[in-house]
Amino acid sequence: MREGTITATDTSRAPSLALSLCLLIAVGVVPLLLDPSNLGNTYYAAKARALYLLTPVILLAFGAHARTNRNADPLPLVAVGAFILTSAAATVLSVDSSWSLRGSPWRSEGFGAYLGYAAVFLSALAVGRSGYAARWQVAVIACGAVVALYGIAQYLGYEWLVRDSQRLDWFQAFSTSGNANFLGAYMVLIFPLAVAAALMARQSTAAGLWICAAGTLFLAALCTYSRAAWAALAAEILLLGLWLPRLRPGVPRRRIIALTLALAFVTIVFVVPGGPLAPRAKDVTLTSRIRSGMEYQGPAVQSRLYLWKETASLIIRRPLLGYGPEAFPLIFPQEWDQERQRLFGDFPMTIDKAHNDTLDLAMSIGLLGVLAFW
């Protein structure tokens, strides 16, 4: 074969390479994007615009990939198709279609974002089957580690970005995500990938890097002070303990020990009273944060129950297709009465989320959309 000749195999791999590149950008670049010039929407708008631009490219690459790889499982395609169709129908029938199409001015998570999520999901399935999953895993963990490092530095008081008025007094880490709960969820989702990479790496040097990454993600999740993230980390550690005996014959014992010591060290440094990672907020401690989430009559629990109850009552009135993506602040009553003052404080704010993914989706795209999403 002459040098420079393009073979059929190279041609068939081109769509997979293009799809892999799109996915690497989606998971390795988009989460890092910020807009420092826009204090009104520093964290969300830049990511949304990048996702909107990337979505048609991903879909084109996925279509080309699907034509050359026809052994895909049809079930995910059916589920994604149902999710997109219900989201589109909910947008058309929304209480404000233009609002649902582009999303609220401060979150930018309308139908375009939903379509982007579906495209990234499809490309992840395809890339995993085409042999490029390792690159995707590296991109996810590397990007997550960068986000985590910035969140930890932010928590310690080292931050290059000027904060807006809403986040001026926040002591938790929220990094490039703009919200401590979002950062906690991001870290919790990526942490198992870093653990798996550390345990299954072929070389000890790579395993050491992945262990450092896992420890960084773990610490950043702790620094969010998100009780949901803490609970999820505890569940992951428990599942990891149940999972490790199956891998022990194939995984060097020293890696398991090194990973355990790294996570133990991070935990000890974080929980030491008065230590370098003690919260800067004087009225917040580890125990007070945990206790507030366990007090049924406390404001933390009661405020969530209040949001969930009010949201559920609205969903009952329009259950099938909801009120449209991002329509929550348009539908949820915004009057600031005495009950809200007691639960949320004296400062009036716009309530635009139910603080529960299932309820938020049901409000946005109805029970049909939630079923497709599940």
N, C-alpha and C positions, 0 to 999 in steps of 0.2 A: 504494500500500500504506500503510495507516495505521501510524503509529509505535507500536511495541510489539507488533506482530503477529509471531507465531513462525512462521517458514517451515519447510518440510520439510527444507531444507538445514541449518538451525540444529538441528533435532531429530536429524538423522543425524550431525551433528558432535558432539553432546553426549557419546556414549560415547567418542569419540576424545579429547575434552578431559579426561574423567574418567580415562581410562587414562593420558594424558600426565601428569596431575597425580600419579597414584599412582607413576608411574615417576620423576618428578622427586624425590619424597620418598625413594624407594628409593635413588637414586644420588646425591642431593644432601644428604640429611639423615642417613640411617642410618649411613654411614661415620664421621660425626662423633660419634656417641653414645657416652657413657661413663657409668659409675656410680661416682663418687668415694667413695661411702659403703661400697662393697663391695671391700675390698682383696683378697679371695679371688678375685674375678672382675670386675675393673674394666672390662675392654676388650671382652669377648665377650657377656656376658649381656644387656646393654642393647640391643645390636644384634640379638641373636637374638629377644628379646621384641618389638622393633619389627617385625622381619621376620615373625614369627608373626602379629601383629595385621594387618599390611599384606597378607599373602598372600590371604586370602579376598576382600578388597576388590579386589585386582588381578584375581583370577580372575573375579569378578562383572563388573567393568568390561570385561575381555577378552571375556567371553561376550556382553555387550551390543554391543561393538564388532564381534565376528565376525558377529552377525546382520545388521548393516548394511553390512558389507564382506565380501563372499563371494569375492573373487578372491585369497585368501591361498594361498600355496604349501603344498600338503599335506605335503610331505616333512618340514619342521621339526616339524609337529604330530605326525606319526607317531613321529619320534625322541624328542620330549619325552614323548609318551604311553608309549613303551617305557621311557624312563628312570624315569618315575614308577611304572609298574607293577613294574619290577624292584626299585626302591627299596622299594616297599611290601611286596613279597614277601619281600625280604631282612629287612625289619623284623619281619614276622610270624614268620619262621623263624629269627630271630636267637637267639644264645646267651642274650640277655637282651632281650626285646622292649621292656620299659618303658624300659630304658637307651637302646636304639637309637631309640626314639620321641622322647625328649626330648634325647638327647645327654649327654655326660659333664658332671658338675657344673662343670668348669672350662673347657669349650669350648662347650657348648650347641649342638652342630651335629649334631642327629639328623635323623630323617626330615622333621620340620617345616621345618628349614632347607633340605633338599634340595628340598622342594616349593616353598619360597620362591624358590630359585634358578631353578627351571623357570618359575615365574610371571613373574619379572623378565625372563627370556630371551624368553618369548612376548610380553610387553608391549613389549619393545624392538623386536622384529621388526614388531609392529603399528604402533607409533608411527613407526618409520622409513618405513613405507609410507603413513602418513596425513598426512605433511607437517609433523610436529612434531619431526623429528630434530634441527633446529637448537637447540631448547630443551633437548632431552636432552643434546646435546653441551656446551652452555654449563653445565648443571648438573653434568655429570661433571667438566669441567675446573675449574670454580670450586671445587667441593667438594674435588677432588684438590689444588688449590693451597693451600687452607686447611690440609688435612692435612699437606701438604709443609712449609708455613711453620712449623707447630707442631713437626714433626720436626726441622727445621733448628735452631730455637731450643732444642729439647731437647738436640740434639747439642752445642750451644754452652754448655749448662749453665743455660739459662733455661727453667724448667719449673714450671708452677703446680700440677701434680698430684702428690700424694704417691705414691711408688712402693711396690709390695709388695716383700716380701723376695726374691722370685725375680728381680726386675728391678733390684734396688738397685745392683748394680755394672755394669750394662750401659752401655757407652759409645756404642753405635750408636744411630742414630735409629730409633725404632719408632712414635712419634706415637700416634695414636688406635687404631692397629691392634693394638698389644700385642705385636708381634713384628717384628724387623728384616727377616726374610725376607718376611713378609706385606706390609710397607710397600714393600719393594723391588719385589715383584711388582705391587702396586697402581700404583706410579709408572711401571713399565715398560709396563703396559697402557694407561695414559692418555697417556703422552708422545707417541705418534704422533698422537693426536687433537688435541693442542695444536699440534703442528707443522703438521698439515693445516689447522687453523683459521687459523693465522698466515699460511700461504701463500695460502689461498683467500679470505681476508677481503676484503670490498668496500672498506672504508675503512682508511686508513693507521693511524688511531688504534686501531681494533680490532685490526689486525695487530700493533701494538706491544704491546698488552696480552697477546695470545696468545703473543708471543715471550717476554715476561717470565714468563708462566705456564709455558711449555715449559722455560725456564731453571731455574725454581724446582723443577719436577718432576724435572728432570735432577739438580740438586744434591741434592735429598732422597734420590734413589736412590743417589747416590754415598755419602751420609752413613750409609746403612744398613750399609755394609761387607759387603753380601751379594755373594758372588762370582757367584752365579747372576744377580743383577740387573746386575752389571757386564758379564757376558758378553752378556746380552740387550740392554743398551744399545749395546754394540759392534756387535751384529748389526743393530740398528735403524738405527744411523748408516750402516752399510754399505748396507743396503737403501734408506735415504733418498738416499744418493749415487747409487744406480742409478735411483731413481725421479725425481729432480729434472730430469734432461735432458728427460723427456717433458713436464714442466710448464713448463719455462723459457719457451716462447713465450707462455704465458698468465699467468705470475707475474712481477711486477716484480723485476728483478735485485737491487735494493736490499734487498728483503725476504730473499732468499736470503743475501745478504752479512750483513745484520743478524742473522739467525738463526745463521749460522755463527760470527760474532764473539761472540754471546752464549754459545753453548755452549763455545767455545774459552776465553772469559774464566772461566766457571764451572769448567772443568776445570783451568785453570792455578792459580786461587786454591785449589782443593781439593788439588792435588798439591804445592804449595810446601812444602818441609820446614820445620817450625817455624812455619808460617803460622797464621792464625786458625782454620783448619779442621783443623789437625793433631789426631789422636786423643788424647784425654786418657789413654788407657791406655798406659803407658810401654812395655809389651812388644809393642805392635802398631804396625806401620807399613804403608804401602801395599804395599811390596815383600814384606814378610813374609806379608801376607794373601794376595797372589797366589801366592807361592811355596808356601805351605802347601796351596793347592788343587791344585797341580801335582805334589806329591810323592806318588807312589803308595804308598810305605811309611809316609807320615805319618799322624797320627791323623785329620786331616780327611777324607782319602780312605778310609782303612780303616774308620772308623766308619760312613760311608755304605754302603760295600760290605757291612759286617756286617749293618746294618739291612735292606738290600735282599735279601741272601741268606736271612736268617731269615724275612722276610716272604714271599718267593717260596715257600719250603718249606711255609709254612702255607696259602698260596693253592692249592697243588697238591692239598691234602687236601680242599678245599671250593671248587672253582673256579667253579661256575655262579652262585650267588647270594651267595657270601661268608658272613661271620659276622654281618652286620648293621651299619648305620651306627654309627660311633663305638665299635664293639666292640673296636678295636685293643688298648687297655690290658687288656681282659678276657681276650684270647687270647694276646697276645704274652708270652712268658715274662719275668717281672720279677725273677728272681733276679739278684743283683749279684755276679757271679763275678769272677775275676782278669782275664779278657779284657775285661770291661766297664770295670773299673777302669783298665785300661791305655788303653782307647779314649776313655772319657768322663770319667775322673777318679774321685776317691775318694768324692765325695758322691753317695749313691744318689738316683735320681730315677725317676719313672714315665715309661716310654717309651710314648707314645701316638700317634706318627705314624712312618711309614716314611720321611719326608722325600722323598717322590716321589709326585706326585699320582696317577699311574696305579696304582702299587702300593697306595696308600691306598684308592683307589676299588675296586680289585679285592678287597682285604681286606674292604671294607665291603659292597659290593653285587654282587660277583662279576664275572666276565668279560662276562656278558650286560649288566650295568649299564655297564661300561666301554665296550662297543661302542656302546650307546645314547648315552652321553655324547659319544663321539667323533663 
